[in-house]
Amino acid sequence: RTMKALSFKEQIAADNAAVFLNDMEFAELHDLNGTECKAIVQDISVAQSLSIQAGKDDYYPGVYGSQLQVNCLKADLPEVPVYGMRFYLDEKMYEVESVNDDMGLLTIQLVANDR
């Protein structure tokens, strides 16, 4: 009896669930826009230099609010968020700054104005 080998995409999907979002590692249950699923949530600080030349014209949402990065499985959300939409993380409203889909693992950057 031979076992069917997983395709590359199937292996990536299995790794995403088993390795990257393993409960025992970093992932915890969060409410993402009304859907409870495993996710890794990290606070992001403004890391760029605020010197006179570097970044003088940039917008720094983290200075007046909070900026978070959320990693979750694309398959766990009913829809993939898009830039500019409202997104609720654990019942707090944020705005989606960017979304990356890396073979089924989403990286969502969120910003909230706390002023």
C-alpha positions in Angstrom: 0.0 0.0 0.0 1.6 3.2 -1.1 0.9 6.7 0.4 0.2 9.5 -2.0 2.9 12.2 -1.7 1.6 15.7 -1.0 1.9 18.3 -3.7 4.0 21.4 -2.9 0.9 23.5 -2.2 -0.6 20.8 0.0 2.6 20.6 2.0 2.8 24.4 2.4 -0.9 24.4 3.6 -0.1 21.6 6.1 3.0 23.4 7.3 1.1 26.7 7.7 -1.4 25.0 10.0 0.9 22.7 11.9 4.1 24.8 12.2 3.4 28.5 11.8 0.2 28.7 13.7 0.7 25.9 16.2 -1.1 26.6 19.5 1.9 25.5 21.5 4.1 28.1 19.9 2.8 31.6 19.3 -0.7 31.5 17.9 -3.7 32.2 20.1 -7.4 32.4 19.5 -8.5 35.9 18.4 -11.6 37.4 17.0 -10.7 38.6 13.5 -13.6 40.7 12.1 -16.2 38.5 13.8 -14.4 35.1 13.0 -12.7 33.3 15.9 -9.5 31.7 14.7 -5.9 31.1 15.5 -3.6 34.1 14.8 -0.3 35.6 15.8 -0.7 39.3 16.8 2.4 41.5 17.2 2.7 45.2 18.1 4.7 47.2 15.5 6.8 50.2 16.6 7.8 53.0 14.3 11.3 51.9 13.5 12.3 54.5 10.9 14.6 57.4 11.8 12.9 60.7 12.5 15.9 62.6 11.5 15.6 65.8 9.5 16.1 64.1 6.1 15.1 60.4 6.6 11.4 60.0 6.7 10.5 63.7 7.1 7.6 63.5 4.7 6.4 60.0 5.8 3.2 59.4 7.8 3.8 57.6 11.1 0.5 56.1 12.4 2.2 54.5 15.3 3.2 57.9 16.8 -0.5 58.7 17.6 -2.0 55.3 17.6 -1.3 51.6 17.5 0.0 49.5 14.7 -0.3 45.7 14.7 0.7 42.8 12.5 -1.7 39.8 12.3 -0.7 36.4 10.8 -3.5 34.0 10.2 -4.5 31.3 7.7 -6.4 32.7 4.6 -8.7 29.7 4.8 -9.8 30.7 8.3 -11.3 34.0 7.2 -14.6 34.3 5.1 -13.0 37.1 3.1 -9.5 38.5 2.7 -9.3 42.1 4.0 -8.3 44.9 1.7 -6.5 48.2 2.1 -8.5 50.9 3.8 -11.3 48.7 5.1 -12.4 48.6 8.8 -11.2 45.5 10.5 -12.0 44.5 14.1 -9.4 42.7 16.1 -10.8 41.4 19.4 -13.6 44.0 19.1 -11.3 47.0 18.7 -11.6 48.8 15.3 -8.6 49.2 13.1 -8.0 50.1 9.5 -6.2 47.7 7.2 -2.9 49.2 6.0 -1.7 46.3 4.0 -2.3 42.6 3.3 0.1 40.0 2.0 -0.9 36.4 1.1 2.2 34.1 1.2 0.8 30.8 0.0 -2.2 30.8 2.3 -0.6 32.6 5.3 -1.9 36.1 5.6 0.1 39.0 7.0 -2.3 41.9 7.8 -1.0 45.3 9.0 -3.6 47.2 11.0 -3.5 50.7 12.4 -5.7 52.4 14.9 -5.8 56.1 15.8 -5.8 56.3 19.6 -5.8 60.1 19.8 
